[in-house]
């Protein structure tokens, strides 16, 4: 009887951990976000590390890195190839996990900075609204993720002045 209870406790604890655990790929990228995006070698290194990762958050980060890499290369076919792979990674991540705030943030960052002629800008308002709802509800148990999302949103030109003020208040709340 004690063994069964112990196993049940162990199983429920493990399931709870798996449901809330963050993928290993994100901590390094989140902590060094600006540095990585400004260094071509680091971008390529992280793309390679994430090449086969199918976790939606990791796929979204890989998509963002590929979009950044499309800015780093000079040959137009390479630019386009990186950008198309970026879209595929990010949209696949959101399709796999529509509630994933980091995946939505990555799509928002790419779409807000993509040239309009590429036609990849239709979800900016949707993603902004979903992220704002996520932040208002405080649905992430990780304050570092919440602050990361807030800081990235404040850096974009896609948030309204009203959202900006609300983000500042939320930033204080999570700090």
BELTA-V940862 format. One record per residue. RES is the residue in one letter. SS is DSSP state (A for helix, B for strand, O for the rest). PSI is psi in whole degrees, -180 to 180 (999 if undefined). Layout:
BEGIN
res: [RES | RES]
ss: [SS | SS]
psi: [PSI | PSI]
END
This chain:
BEGIN
res: [X | X | X | X | X | X | X | X | X | X | X | X | X | X | X | X | X | X | X | X | X | X | X | X | X | X | X | X | X | X | X | X | X | X | X | X | X | X | X | X | X | X | X | X | X | X | X | X | X | X | X | X | X | X | X | X | X | X | X | X | X | X | X | X | X | X | X | X | X | X | X | X | X | X | X | X | X | X | X | X | X | X | X | X | X | X | X | X | X | X | X | X | X | X | X | X | X | X | X | X | X | X | X | X | X | X | X | X | X | X | X | X | X | X | X | X | X | X | X | X | X | X | X | X | X | X | X | X | X | X | X | X | X | X | X | X | X | X | X | X | X | X | X | X | X | X | X | X | X | X | X | X | X | X | X | X | X | X | X | X | X | X | X | X | X | X | X | X | X | X | X | X | X | X | X]
ss: [O | A | A | A | A | A | A | A | A | A | A | A | A | A | A | A | A | A | A | A | O | O | O | A | A | A | A | A | A | A | A | O | A | A | A | A | A | O | O | A | A | A | A | A | A | A | A | A | A | A | O | O | O | O | O | A | A | A | A | A | A | A | A | A | A | A | A | A | A | A | A | A | O | O | O | A | A | A | A | A | A | A | A | A | A | A | A | A | A | A | A | A | A | A | A | A | O | O | O | O | A | A | A | A | A | A | A | A | A | A | A | A | A | O | O | A | A | A | O | O | O | O | O | A | A | A | A | A | A | A | A | A | A | A | A | A | A | O | O | O | O | O | A | A | A | A | A | A | A | A | A | A | A | A | A | O | O | O | O | O | A | A | A | A | A | A | A | A | A | A | A | A | A | A | O]
psi: [-44 | -40 | -42 | -43 | -42 | -46 | -41 | -44 | -45 | -44 | -47 | -35 | -43 | -43 | -42 | -41 | -45 | -37 | -26 | -11 | 141 | 145 | 149 | -27 | -25 | -34 | -49 | -45 | -43 | -42 | -26 | 31 | -57 | -43 | -46 | -45 | -16 | 5 | 110 | -42 | -43 | -38 | -51 | -38 | -46 | -36 | -44 | -43 | -34 | 1 | -41 | 5 | 128 | 5 | 132 | -40 | -43 | -39 | -40 | -42 | -41 | -40 | -43 | -43 | -39 | -38 | -42 | -39 | -31 | -25 | -23 | -29 | 156 | -32 | 119 | -43 | -35 | -41 | -49 | -41 | -48 | -42 | -43 | -41 | -35 | -50 | -44 | -45 | -51 | -46 | -35 | -39 | -44 | -35 | -40 | -32 | 82 | -22 | 2 | 107 | -39 | -37 | -42 | -37 | -44 | -42 | -42 | -45 | -42 | -48 | -37 | -24 | -4 | 142 | 137 | -32 | -15 | -13 | 20 | 75 | 14 | -12 | 11 | -51 | -44 | -48 | -40 | -47 | -41 | -42 | -42 | -42 | -44 | -44 | -41 | -40 | -17 | 41 | -9 | 136 | -7 | 109 | -30 | -39 | -43 | -46 | -37 | -47 | -46 | -49 | -41 | -40 | -40 | -25 | -14 | 164 | 7 | -5 | 143 | 168 | -39 | -46 | -40 | -45 | -42 | -39 | -38 | -41 | -42 | -35 | -42 | -40 | -41 | -9 | 999]
END
